Amino acid sequence: MEVFTILWREFIFFKKRALKITTATIITPILYLIAFGWGLKGNITIEGYSYISFLIPGIIALSSMRTSFNAVSIRITVSRFTEKSFEYYLTAPINLYLLTLGQILAGALRGFYASILIYIITLLFNQNLNVNIYFWIIVFLNSVLFASLGYLAAMVIESHYEMNRFTSFVITPMSFLCGTFFSLDKMPIVIKNIISFLPLSFTTQALRNIAVFDKILFKNIFFLLLYIVIFYLLSVRVSYREV
């Protein structure tokens, strides 16, 4: 019941602000696609295929990451430090496992929605990419993962400024370093290995292999699930700590 209540509350919030949320969600990915997709497409190839085919899965992964993370982290940060209302949820007679799950799923659905919008927009680029059920499962897992991270970050930081620093030092580097815009092949091996174990790298690689080669990387799905479990359990733990 707690999960459904939170999802319904977020649906009402979304319905009232659907146009603003949608435009804010798609503007940055569209600019990336125009700048890097049309601006550089030419005869550029990366790892044996056109740059635009390389780029689109990365943009979808990036969009689901940022939208899911922001949807949860911003709402909870505002509730904790501006409205001073989130503590009422934590002290209410409800199951914190379900409260945490509801918040995370609400953010994940927002990220999944953003990914669908971006995919529809990429159809304008006339790329013959393979998109199947596994593609969307991975997108959803990525959304859940970063919604979980957003919840965790929002619960451990002590001010809005700390959230800005977290975004600058964690989310922004992943946006550019996890194979979203360029191949990792030419990076120093040590740095490449570190980046390869970042969560967005697993998503980007998995989506790209499906979209271009119609190949499913079950190892990447396993690591995404592992990250989800870790972030979720840590999120529940910090929730109980705040009670």
Order of alpha helices (4+ residues) and beta strands (2+ residues): alpha-alpha-beta-beta-alpha-alpha-alpha-alpha-alpha-alpha-alpha-alpha-alpha
